Amino acid sequence: MGKIRCVGVLTSGGDAPGMNAAIRAVTRSGICNGFKIKGIYRGYDGLIHDEVKPFTTEDVSNIIQTGGTILRTARSKEFQTAAGRKKAYETLRKESIDALVVIGGNGSLTGAMMLAEEYDFPCIGLPGTIDNDLYGTDSTIGYDTTLNTITQCVDKIRDTATSHERIFFVEVMGRDAGFLAQNSAIAAGAEAAIIPEDTTGSDQLIKFMERGIRKSKKSCIVIVSENPKCGAMYYAERVNKEYPNFDVRVSILGHLQRGGSPSARDRILASQVGVGAIEALVQGQRNVMVGVRNNEVVYVPFIDAVGKRKVMDKKLIKVLDELSI
């Protein structure tokens, strides 16, 4: 690759509040540093089909406060094939794009890593996912906003749980990580969180029921991390069967969690890593995810960002256990 003159930016995978702030940061920082910027619509699918538009500072005006992504997003099965990635690379060449910034989660950054390896093409990733499951960064774009959305919803659910003396199982997103479930449970004063990181081998439902709920409380909230085999419905059905004296309800928050105006923290994070992406290209870095650790911008190799598991602080489990008595 020669000198980088034009940078493409796309959003991929599930949308996350703060993606627009990241698009804005990449665009304005890029222009400030002398690059041309091109927006790629509908993720990798749009890259394959050449849905590309030159971006100016005006194109990203008044978007920092909006949820979703102005570039739209899609999950591309075609890009998962070698032929699809070849078409994507041909579009990059046709549009004279010399480097690519990808805003997305694990799957999106894996795609960027594959494109970079196969075509020796500079790619920079930004951690755009509500799940907070990317290794090497303290937080991901959209996580803080989603955490606040869940907390607000659970506050409202608690009102009816208390009024009717019910156990509510509230299912939240998170893919294979329990960060949303564990921290929203602490923030909302829930009695328990059922998360994939609990590897003690014990039955989490029995542990919760025998911790005193039957003796001291007539209503409670349990936050459950989504799971196709044992989500909120699974645990509610078990309570109905094993503890029939309790009135049980389920609330699956679903895509409600993805929407809304991004929090100040997510806007700042998105702005930091967006500027960091351009700084990485100026420095000659490539094929890294830009994260923030201990308030410092860091550059994490793709292989680590998507390949290593982000570890939850087990002290948070102890915090919830002690405060939910």
C-alpha positions as CSV (number, residue, x, y, z in Angstrom):
1,M,0.0,0.0,0.0
2,G,1.1,3.5,-0.8
3,K,0.3,6.7,1.1
4,I,-3.1,6.8,2.6
5,R,-5.2,9.6,1.1
6,C,-8.8,8.3,1.4
7,V,-10.4,6.5,4.4
8,G,-13.7,4.5,4.3
9,V,-15.9,4.1,7.3
10,L,-18.7,1.6,7.8
11,T,-20.9,0.2,10.6
12,S,-21.6,-3.5,10.8
13,G,-23.5,-6.0,12.9
14,G,-26.0,-4.9,15.6
15,D,-26.5,-1.2,16.0
16,A,-25.3,0.5,19.2
17,P,-26.0,4.0,20.6
18,G,-23.0,6.1,19.9
19,M,-22.2,4.7,16.5
20,N,-23.1,8.1,15.0
21,A,-20.8,9.8,17.3
22,A,-18.0,7.5,16.1
23,I,-18.8,8.2,12.5
24,R,-18.7,11.9,13.2
25,A,-15.4,11.6,15.0
26,V,-13.7,9.5,12.2
27,T,-15.1,11.9,9.5
28,R,-14.1,15.2,11.2
29,S,-10.7,14.0,12.5
30,G,-9.9,12.5,9.1
31,I,-10.7,15.7,7.2
32,C,-8.7,17.7,9.9
33,N,-5.7,15.4,9.1
34,G,-6.0,15.8,5.4
35,F,-7.8,12.6,4.4
36,K,-10.8,12.3,2.1
37,I,-13.5,10.3,3.9
38,K,-16.1,8.1,2.2
39,G,-19.1,6.6,4.0
40,I,-20.1,3.0,3.2
41,Y,-23.7,2.2,3.7
42,R,-25.2,-1.1,5.0
43,G,-21.9,-2.5,6.3
44,Y,-20.0,-5.1,4.4
45,D,-23.0,-5.8,2.2
46,G,-22.9,-2.2,1.0
47,L,-19.1,-2.4,0.4
48,I,-19.7,-5.4,-1.8
49,H,-22.4,-3.6,-3.8
50,D,-20.6,-0.2,-3.9
51,E,-22.9,1.8,-1.8
52,V,-20.3,4.5,-1.1
53,K,-20.6,8.3,-0.8
54,P,-18.0,11.0,-0.1
55,F,-18.5,12.5,3.3
56,T,-18.0,16.1,4.4
57,T,-18.2,17.7,7.8
58,E,-21.8,18.7,7.0
59,D,-22.8,15.0,6.4
60,V,-22.1,14.3,10.1
61,S,-23.5,17.5,11.6
62,N,-26.2,17.2,14.3
63,I,-25.8,13.4,14.6
64,I,-23.8,13.0,17.9
65,Q,-27.0,12.9,19.9
66,T,-28.9,10.4,17.7
67,G,-29.1,6.6,18.2
68,G,-28.7,4.0,15.5
69,T,-26.4,4.6,12.6
70,I,-26.8,7.0,9.7
71,L,-24.7,4.6,7.6
72,R,-27.2,1.8,8.3
73,T,-26.0,-1.7,9.1
74,A,-26.5,-5.2,8.0
75,R,-25.1,-8.7,8.5
76,S,-23.6,-9.9,5.3
77,K,-23.5,-13.6,4.6
78,E,-21.8,-13.0,1.2
79,F,-18.8,-11.2,2.9
80,Q,-18.2,-14.4,4.9
81,T,-17.1,-16.1,1.7
82,A,-13.8,-15.5,0.0
83,A,-15.6,-14.4,-3.2
84,G,-17.6,-11.8,-1.2
85,R,-14.5,-10.4,0.3
86,K,-12.9,-10.2,-3.1
87,K,-15.8,-8.1,-4.3
88,A,-15.5,-5.9,-1.3
89,Y,-11.8,-5.3,-2.0
90,E,-12.5,-4.5,-5.6
91,T,-14.9,-1.8,-4.4
92,L,-12.2,-0.4,-2.2
93,R,-9.9,-0.2,-5.2
94,K,-12.5,1.2,-7.4
95,E,-13.4,4.0,-4.9
96,S,-9.7,4.7,-4.3
97,I,-10.2,3.9,-0.6
98,D,-6.7,3.3,1.0
99,A,-7.8,2.3,4.5
100,L,-11.0,1.1,6.2
101,V,-12.5,2.0,9.6
102,V,-15.0,-0.6,10.8
103,I,-17.3,0.2,13.7
104,G,-18.9,-3.0,15.2
105,G,-18.6,-6.0,17.4
106,N,-16.8,-9.3,17.4
107,G,-18.1,-10.5,14.1
108,S,-17.5,-7.2,12.4
109,L,-13.9,-6.9,13.6
110,T,-13.3,-10.6,12.6
111,G,-14.4,-9.6,9.1
112,A,-12.0,-6.6,9.1
113,M,-9.2,-8.9,10.3
114,M,-9.8,-11.4,7.4
115,L,-10.0,-8.6,4.8
116,A,-6.7,-7.1,6.1
117,E,-4.9,-10.5,6.1
118,E,-6.1,-11.6,2.7
119,Y,-5.4,-8.3,0.8
120,D,-2.7,-6.6,3.0
121,F,-5.2,-3.8,3.5
122,P,-5.1,-1.4,6.4
123,C,-8.1,-1.8,8.7
124,I,-8.9,-0.1,12.0
125,G,-11.7,-1.4,14.3
126,L,-13.8,0.6,16.7
127,P,-15.6,-1.4,19.5
128,G,-19.2,-0.7,18.6
129,T,-21.3,-3.2,20.6
130,I,-23.7,-3.0,23.5
131,D,-22.4,-6.4,24.9
132,N,-19.1,-5.0,26.1
133,D,-17.4,-8.3,25.2
134,L,-14.4,-7.1,23.2
135,Y,-11.1,-7.8,24.8
136,G,-8.7,-4.9,25.4
137,T,-11.0,-2.0,26.1
138,D,-12.7,-1.1,29.4
139,S,-16.0,-0.3,27.6
140,T,-17.5,-0.5,24.2
141,I,-19.6,2.0,22.3
142,G,-23.3,1.6,23.3
143,Y,-22.7,-0.4,26.5
144,D,-23.2,2.5,28.9
145,T,-26.4,3.7,27.2
146,T,-27.9,0.2,27.1
147,L,-27.0,-0.3,30.8
148,N,-28.9,2.8,31.7
149,T,-31.9,1.8,29.5
150,I,-32.1,-1.6,31.2
151,T,-31.9,0.0,34.6
152,Q,-34.7,2.4,33.8
153,C,-36.9,-0.5,32.5
154,V,-36.2,-2.6,35.6
155,D,-37.1,0.3,37.9
156,K,-40.6,0.4,36.2
157,I,-41.0,-3.4,36.4
158,R,-40.2,-3.4,40.1
159,D,-43.2,-1.2,40.7
160,T,-45.6,-3.8,39.4
161,A,-43.6,-6.7,40.9
162,T,-44.0,-5.1,44.3
163,S,-47.7,-4.3,43.8
164,H,-48.5,-7.8,42.8
165,E,-45.9,-9.6,44.9
166,R,-44.4,-11.4,42.0
167,I,-41.0,-12.7,40.9
168,F,-40.0,-11.1,37.6
169,F,-37.3,-12.7,35.4
170,V,-36.0,-9.9,33.1
171,E,-34.0,-11.1,30.1
172,V,-31.3,-8.8,28.7
173,M,-28.9,-9.0,25.8
174,G,-25.2,-9.7,26.0
175,R,-24.5,-12.5,23.6
176,D,-22.0,-14.8,25.5
177,A,-21.2,-12.2,28.1
178,G,-23.0,-11.2,31.3
179,F,-21.7,-7.6,31.7
180,L,-25.2,-6.1,31.0
181,A,-27.0,-8.5,33.3
182,Q,-24.6,-8.3,36.2
183,N,-24.2,-4.6,36.3
184,S,-27.8,-3.7,35.6
185,A,-28.7,-6.0,38.5
186,I,-26.5,-4.0,40.8
187,A,-27.7,-0.7,39.4
188,A,-31.4,-1.6,39.7
189,G,-31.1,-3.3,43.1
190,A,-32.1,-6.7,41.7
191,E,-32.0,-9.7,43.9
192,A,-30.0,-11.9,41.5
193,A,-28.3,-12.1,38.1
194,I,-28.0,-15.3,36.1
195,I,-25.0,-15.0,33.9
196,P,-22.8,-17.2,31.7
197,E,-19.7,-16.3,33.8
198,D,-20.9,-18.1,36.8
199,T,-18.8,-21.3,36.4
200,T,-19.2,-22.7,39.8
201,G,-21.3,-25.6,38.5
202,S,-24.1,-24.9,40.9
203,D,-27.7,-24.5,39.9
204,Q,-28.1,-20.7,39.8
205,L,-31.9,-20.9,40.3
206,I,-31.7,-23.1,43.3
207,K,-29.0,-20.9,44.8
208,F,-31.2,-17.9,44.4
209,M,-34.3,-19.5,45.8
210,E,-32.6,-21.0,48.8
211,R,-30.7,-17.8,49.7
212,G,-33.8,-16.6,51.6
213,I,-36.2,-15.3,48.9
214,R,-38.9,-17.7,50.2
215,K,-38.6,-16.5,53.7
216,S,-38.1,-12.8,53.6
217,K,-39.4,-11.4,50.3
218,K,-42.7,-11.6,48.5
219,S,-41.4,-9.9,45.3
220,C,-38.1,-9.7,43.5
221,I,-36.3,-9.1,40.3
222,V,-33.9,-11.5,38.6
223,I,-31.9,-10.4,35.6
224,V,-31.1,-13.2,33.2
225,S,-28.5,-13.0,30.4
226,E,-30.0,-14.1,27.1
227,N,-29.4,-17.7,26.3
228,P,-31.3,-19.8,23.6
229,K,-31.4,-22.8,26.0
230,C,-31.9,-21.3,29.4
231,G,-33.1,-17.8,29.2
232,A,-35.8,-16.1,31.3
233,M,-38.6,-18.3,30.1
234,Y,-36.7,-21.4,31.1
235,Y,-36.2,-20.2,34.7
236,A,-39.8,-18.9,35.0
237,E,-41.1,-22.3,33.9
238,R,-38.9,-24.0,36.4
239,V,-40.2,-21.8,39.2
240,N,-43.8,-22.5,38.2
241,K,-43.0,-26.2,38.3
242,E,-40.7,-26.5,41.3
243,Y,-42.0,-23.6,43.5
244,P,-45.7,-23.3,42.5
245,N,-46.5,-21.0,45.4
246,F,-44.9,-18.1,43.7
247,D,-46.5,-15.8,41.0
248,V,-43.9,-15.5,38.2
249,R,-43.7,-13.2,35.2
250,V,-41.2,-12.7,32.4
251,S,-40.1,-9.6,30.6
252,I,-37.8,-9.9,27.6
253,L,-36.5,-6.4,26.9
254,G,-35.2,-7.3,23.4
255,H,-34.3,-4.6,20.9
256,L,-35.6,-1.9,23.2
257,Q,-32.1,-2.0,24.6
258,R,-30.4,-0.9,21.4
259,G,-32.3,2.3,20.8
260,G,-32.2,5.8,22.2
261,S,-29.9,8.8,22.4
262,P,-26.4,7.8,23.5
263,S,-25.3,8.7,27.0
264,A,-22.5,11.4,27.5
265,R,-20.1,8.6,28.4
266,D,-20.8,6.8,25.1
267,R,-20.5,10.0,23.1
268,I,-17.1,10.7,24.7
269,L,-15.9,7.1,24.2
270,A,-17.0,7.1,20.6
271,S,-15.2,10.5,20.0
272,Q,-12.0,9.3,21.7
273,V,-11.7,6.1,19.6
274,G,-12.9,7.8,16.4
275,V,-10.0,10.3,16.7
276,G,-7.8,7.4,17.8
277,A,-8.5,5.5,14.5
278,I,-7.3,8.4,12.4
279,E,-4.2,8.9,14.7
280,A,-3.5,5.2,14.2
281,L,-3.4,5.6,10.4
282,V,-1.3,8.7,10.7
283,Q,1.2,6.7,12.8
284,G,1.3,3.9,10.3
285,Q,-0.6,1.4,12.4
286,R,-2.9,-1.1,10.9
287,N,-5.2,-4.1,11.8
288,V,-5.8,-3.0,15.3
289,M,-8.9,-2.1,17.4
290,V,-8.9,1.2,19.1
291,G,-10.0,0.9,22.8
292,V,-9.7,2.9,26.0
293,R,-8.1,1.4,29.1
294,N,-7.7,3.4,32.3
295,N,-8.7,6.5,30.4
296,E,-5.9,6.1,27.9
297,V,-6.4,5.2,24.2
298,V,-4.9,1.9,23.3
299,Y,-4.4,-0.1,20.2
300,V,-5.2,-3.8,20.4
301,P,-4.3,-6.3,17.6
302,F,-7.4,-7.8,16.0
303,I,-6.3,-11.3,16.9
304,D,-6.5,-10.3,20.6
305,A,-9.6,-8.1,20.5
306,V,-11.7,-10.9,18.9
307,G,-9.8,-14.0,20.1
308,K,-9.3,-13.4,23.8
309,R,-12.2,-13.5,26.3
310,K,-12.9,-10.4,28.3
311,V,-13.0,-11.4,32.0
312,M,-15.6,-10.1,34.3
313,D,-14.5,-8.8,37.7
314,K,-15.8,-11.6,40.0
315,K,-16.0,-9.0,42.9
316,L,-19.1,-7.7,41.2
317,I,-20.8,-11.0,41.9
318,K,-19.9,-10.7,45.5
319,V,-21.3,-7.1,45.6
320,L,-24.7,-8.2,44.3
321,D,-24.8,-11.2,46.6
322,E,-24.2,-9.1,49.7
323,L,-26.5,-6.3,48.7
324,S,-29.5,-8.4,47.7
325,I,-30.1,-10.0,51.2
